[in-house]
């Protein structure tokens, strides 16, 4: 058989291998994203079992989110130093074992320590898994691969309230961690089989020698301080002094980190990547988009339970219609990107998302459920298009040697944006309650206010997408 005959077959084989790898990594992302929010529905049960107040259990949620956010910047160096395959396998194993430890915890300190270890595994799975896919994926297959990697960020926050409520109500809170065990075992076995060994090939030019520990330390502690500040804003009553101190320290340290990274000869991440227009827009506008969209699966269940009197399972079930919209539109997103281009789809995703949020502000207990379903399905479809478009265009003009640094920076900002989305929802509801009391409004007003605030921020995030060139991302869409 001639070389010309073999080439298409080799291309098809490589494409199938890339898709299998992307599906594996997507499964890892799903576990990590699900664990970021699933604990929230089990807080009352955990507090009763461990004999602590519900507010104290929030530390277990914060410990996980902070650990992931702090260690993501380190993961890029670890992958360059020891190989992506090795780090990914280690991360899956660590995450799975820590999940068992969480389920077996008999006290709050034990649970917090187990969550921190789980966060270490999650922090390595998030960027290293995606980087492994990016390193072995050709440009022409990037849209399809990123589409597969996007669904966990869309699905997990929506499924978490339902799954958490279901497991807590009909089993026990321990099962919200134990569900990770079979997933982790299957994921590890498949990773051993399908992650290419060439992913462990270390490029000496990419390994910081010595490591940029100063940049890593400034960035990690700065991120931890900001994440802690946003977490404090969600706890009532708000400790204003501690919140301000944490925020100021975080901003100062990140300012010093930026100064260092721009001057260091070999920084752990190259901020000059932000000069790439599509990458800069994806990190700027895209982060605000994720920040806003991540608040919706948090606010909606609270509206249904606190204002409408629904049960946790009913509220979680209703939020699943966001997932229905995600699922319905997902098979067409690649075709839509190639037909309409990134700019048009991003603008449309923003505008449709704003319209749906305004519609949610008019939800009432007597609103026909069918009408709610229509709004939620359309909102879910817009989420899917926006997430996929932003995640794909991020790497449209990034060259292969720049992938590690670009991936670490993007993963860090995404984690902060998604984690802070819950804080945005909580702060907007608290502000709505305060304003509502002043106006003598009913309990629904707080959620109306929250949805309008979220819609306004999403509208502002439209500006960078609007300013994208019409041909942006053309190297991926062949337009």
Secondary structure, 3 states (H helix, E strand, C coil): CCHHHHHHHHHHHHHHHHHHHHHHHHHHHHHHHHHHHHHHHHHHHHHHHHCCCHHHHHHHHHHHHHHHHHHHHHHHHHHHHHCHHHHHHHHHHHHHHHHHHHHHCCCHHHHHHHHHHHHHHHHHHHHHHHHHHHHHCCHHHHHHHHHHHHHHHHHHHHHHHHHHHHHHHHCCCCHHHHHHHHHHHHHHHHHHHHCCHHHHCCCHHHCCCCCCHHHHHHHHHHHHHHHHHHHHHCCCCCCHHHHHHHHHHHHHHHHHHHHHHHHCCCCCCCHHHHHCHHHHHHHHHHHHHHHHHHHHHHHHHHHHHHHCCCCHHHHHHHHHHHHHHHHHHHCCHHHHHHHHCHHHHHHHHHHHHHHHHHHHCCCCCCCCHHHHHHHHHHHHHHHHHHHHHHHHHCCCCCCHHHHHHHHHHHHHHHHHHHHHHHHHHHHHHHHHHHHHHHHCCCCHHHHHHHHHHHHHHHHHCHHHHHCCCCCCCHHHHCC
